[in-house]
């Protein structure tokens, strides 16, 4: 990547120098998950680039009113900018606590650890973004009187992305969150189709599209994450059963 510093504002009402816009487009495309379809890295700040900036602000920074603008030194730039020791500005190291929690959930509920870790990565941007104080990396919504925190989130409705305020489940620990996530997928009727593919993480991921999340590319994003980081190797750590690999 040619240059990794932002010299002026990019986005809605920004200066939008070609080199700055191209850098922002590259960084958004390299984030996991990619919030929209990949941007054309042409240095032109059109509506798709502005929408992508707003998606980053809402999805990862939990801004109630994304402004679609990135300023040098601002919160959105600090989130996107390349950092030393990270590949393309994104840490891909999976904490041992996440791996062990996913494998414990697999042992208890039979949900493939590869899928669980991929959802952790996708929903929380590799553990970097989750509702403050929630210990909830999966975007699990609170129901009834369950402990909760309120945060903005993006939903795909009527063929477009909208921002809503939602109550997310608050957990005492990350382990509790992984266990409830496993129980949710293992017992709820909505995931019965996914449970037919416990030996096939890719098919399981596809079956979550439109059910676990409204994103029409949800399963595709999970599969790309599993493949890119070989998450399949963490499956079936508990019982040694064969698993169908891609």
RANOR-V971946 format. One record per helix or strand. SS is the DSSP state (H for helix, E for strand). FROM is the first residue (numbers start at 1). TO is the last residue. If there is no record, write none. Layout:
BEGIN
ss=SS from=FROM to=TO
ss=SS from=FROM to=TO
END
This chain:
BEGIN
ss=E from=10 to=11
ss=H from=18 to=30
ss=H from=47 to=59
ss=E from=69 to=70
ss=H from=75 to=80
ss=E from=87 to=87
ss=E from=90 to=90
ss=H from=96 to=109
ss=H from=113 to=124
ss=E from=141 to=141
ss=E from=148 to=157
ss=E from=160 to=169
ss=H from=174 to=187
ss=H from=189 to=195
ss=H from=201 to=208
ss=E from=209 to=209
ss=E from=213 to=213
ss=H from=218 to=228
ss=H from=231 to=234
END
